[in-house]
Each structure stands twice: as structure tokens, then as C-alpha cells.
Amino acid sequence: MPLAHFTNVSTATDLHEPVYKNLFEVRITLPTALQTVHPNATALLLENAIKASLPTYPDLAVQTQRFKYSTRLYPTTPEETSIKSTEIQFNLNQHKDSNSVFVFRMLKDWYDLAWNNETGQLSYKRNLKSDLVTIDIHDREGRVIRRVNWINAWITNFTGWEEHDWTTGDIQTLTAKFAVDYWNDLYY
């Protein structure tokens, strides 16, 4: 094997491109009950999503088989195939006309479908799930190189706007947590 000089490494000589962490887009389709209340939600959430967690593949379970004095191990299916908690972080901005903090309002309205803390109202899962949350990872020229679709996703929590501090000039963000029945991981 030749020395690890850039002239001997195919990644350099063939001009392969790195995958950048900051080249992604998040498209969230709100539940049907909220689409008329927030008609621009998909675009506004896309423009304000600043960090997203993709699902990791669950550990395969291991089953032991014993014969006399020896054991053998065999893979079995994962213990869980759903995602109980995955996150998307958003910028918080105030609307110029309505003074509404629109990302917070959209996510709070979604959360209220599951459980409204002011009225106690509950909804069926079919009324509070998003049909599709898509996270596209793309290259520097905008070509999608990986697409993850969350199927039957719903919000379980959102935090980040609780603490305020006179000693900092930091801009507020909001982190939303989601549960997902299953996902498609498409890579090209």
C-alpha cells in the first residue's frame, strides 16, 4: 500500500466530495386539522429548521442457543422498530404584522391536538399525526443524496423558550421532539 499522500488517495485524486452537516432541508406536513389554520406552515417550518436528528438503526436483539457446554448466538429482530424520540430544532422569529411567534404557535397547536393543557381536550392519533415529515440531505449543488421520511409522526414535546437571561444576547430556539411509527431511509 502506498503512503497516505493526497496523490495516492482516491478520494483526493478522483475529486470525491464530502457530505456536509449543514446541507439539509426539513419538510413537515402538519395534520389536516391544522393545515387551514397555518396554510404556510411547510415553508415556514422549512425555513426555520436549524438542526435535525435522523433515526439510527436499532440494535438487533440476540438470542442464545445452548447445547451441552457451549452456546451459540443468533440475531433476531430489534426490540422496537418505532422511534420514541427524535428532534428538530427551530429558530424562533416574530411575525412582522401579527407579532405572532409563528413556529411556536404552529408547534403548540399541534401539541394541543394530542393534549390541550388548557382544556384537557384529546384527539385520536389519526387526527394528530403528520402523514409525512421529510428530511433531505443534499450536496453542494442541491442534489438529494439521502432522504428520510418519517411516517405517522406526531409531536410529543417542545422546549427551549422557557429560560430567559439578562446576561446574554443569544437568540431563542425551540426544540421539538417527535414519535414516529416507522421511517423510510432512501439513499442514492
C-alpha positions in Angstrom: 0.0 0.0 0.0 1.4 3.4 -0.9 1.9 6.2 1.6 -1.2 8.2 2.5 -0.2 11.2 0.4 -3.0 13.1 -1.3 -1.7 12.0 -4.7 -2.2 8.4 -3.6 -5.7 8.6 -2.1 -8.6 8.0 -4.5 -10.8 10.4 -2.5 -8.5 13.2 -3.5 -7.4 12.1 -7.0 -11.0 11.2 -8.1 -12.3 14.5 -6.5 -14.9 12.9 -4.3 -17.0 15.5 -2.4 -17.5 15.4 1.4 -21.0 15.3 2.9 -21.7 18.5 4.8 -23.7 18.6 8.0 -25.4 21.9 7.1 -26.9 20.8 3.7 -30.3 19.6 4.6 -34.0 20.6 4.5 -36.9 19.6 6.6 -40.4 19.5 5.2 -43.2 19.0 7.7 -46.8 18.5 6.6 -49.0 19.4 9.6 -52.0 17.3 10.4 -55.1 18.0 8.3 -56.8 19.8 11.2 -54.1 22.5 11.2 -53.5 23.0 7.5 -56.2 25.6 7.1 -55.1 27.4 10.3 -51.5 27.5 9.2 -51.5 27.5 5.4 -47.8 28.4 5.0 -46.6 26.0 7.7 -44.5 23.7 5.5 -42.5 26.7 4.1 -42.1 28.5 7.4 -41.0 25.4 9.3 -38.6 24.5 6.5 -37.0 28.0 6.6 -36.6 27.9 10.4 -35.4 24.3 11.0 -31.7 24.5 12.0 -30.9 21.1 13.3 -32.5 17.6 12.8 -31.8 14.2 14.1 -32.1 11.3 11.7 -33.1 7.9 13.1 -30.4 5.4 13.9 -30.9 1.8 13.1 -32.0 -0.2 16.2 -29.8 -2.8 17.7 -30.6 -6.3 16.6 -31.6 -8.5 19.5 -29.5 -11.5 20.2 -30.9 -14.9 21.1 -28.7 -17.6 22.8 -28.9 -21.2 22.0 -27.3 -23.7 24.3 -26.0 -27.2 23.5 -24.4 -29.1 26.4 -21.4 -27.0 27.3 -21.4 -24.4 24.6 -23.5 -21.5 23.5 -24.2 -20.0 20.1 -25.7 -16.6 19.4 -28.3 -15.8 16.7 -29.6 -12.4 15.6 -33.3 -11.7 16.0 -35.4 -8.7 15.2 -34.9 -5.4 17.1 -36.9 -5.0 20.4 -38.5 -1.9 18.9 -38.9 -0.6 15.4 -40.6 2.7 16.1 -38.8 5.9 17.2 -40.0 7.2 20.6 -38.0 10.4 20.5 -36.2 12.3 17.7 -35.7 16.0 17.5 -35.8 19.0 15.2 -34.6 22.4 16.4 -36.1 25.6 15.0 -35.3 29.3 15.1 -37.9 31.5 16.8 -39.0 34.6 15.0 -41.8 37.1 15.5 -44.1 37.8 12.5 -43.8 41.4 11.4 -47.5 42.1 11.2 -49.3 39.8 13.7 -46.5 39.8 16.3 -47.0 36.0 16.5 -44.1 33.8 17.2 -45.3 31.6 14.4 -43.1 28.5 14.8 -44.1 28.3 18.5 -47.8 28.8 17.6 -47.7 26.0 14.9 -46.0 23.5 17.2 -48.1 24.4 20.2 -51.3 24.0 18.1 -50.0 20.6 17.0 -49.2 19.6 20.6 -52.7 20.8 21.6 -54.2 18.2 19.3 -52.6 15.4 21.3 -53.4 17.1 24.7 -54.5 20.6 25.3 -53.2 21.7 28.6 -55.7 24.5 28.9 -58.9 22.5 28.2 -57.9 18.9 28.6 -59.1 18.1 25.1 -57.7 14.9 23.5 -57.7 13.7 19.9 -57.3 10.4 18.1 -54.0 9.6 16.7 -55.4 9.7 13.1 -56.2 13.4 13.7 -52.9 14.5 15.2 -50.3 12.6 13.1 -48.4 14.1 10.2 -48.7 12.0 7.1 -45.1 12.8 6.2 -42.0 14.5 7.6 -39.2 14.5 5.1 -35.6 15.3 5.8 -33.5 15.7 2.6 -29.7 15.7 2.8 -28.3 17.2 -0.3 -24.9 18.0 -1.9 -23.5 21.4 -2.6 -25.4 21.6 -5.9 -28.7 20.7 -4.4 -29.0 17.1 -5.5 -30.6 14.9 -2.8 -28.2 12.2 -1.7 -30.3 10.9 1.2 -34.0 11.2 2.1 -35.5 10.1 5.3 -39.3 10.1 5.5 -41.0 9.8 8.9 -44.3 8.1 8.5 -47.1 8.8 11.1 -45.1 11.3 13.1 -46.5 13.4 15.9 -45.1 15.9 18.3 -44.5 14.7 21.9 -42.7 17.7 23.4 -41.2 21.1 22.6 -38.8 23.1 24.8 -36.4 26.0 24.6 -38.5 29.1 25.2 -38.7 28.6 29.0 -35.4 30.3 30.1 -34.5 33.9 29.8 -31.2 35.6 30.8 -30.3 39.2 31.0 -26.6 38.4 30.7 -26.7 37.0 27.1 -27.8 38.2 23.7 -28.5 34.7 22.4 -31.4 34.2 20.0 -34.1 31.8 21.2 -34.6 28.4 19.6 -37.2 25.8 20.1 -36.5 22.0 20.1 -39.5 19.8 19.2 -39.5 16.1 19.9 -41.4 13.6 17.8 -42.5 10.0 17.9 -42.5 8.1 14.6 -44.2 4.8 13.7 -41.7 4.0 11.1 -39.4 5.6 8.5 -38.0 5.1 5.0 -34.3 5.8 4.6 -33.6 6.4 0.9 -30.0 6.9 -0.2 -28.7 7.3 -3.7 
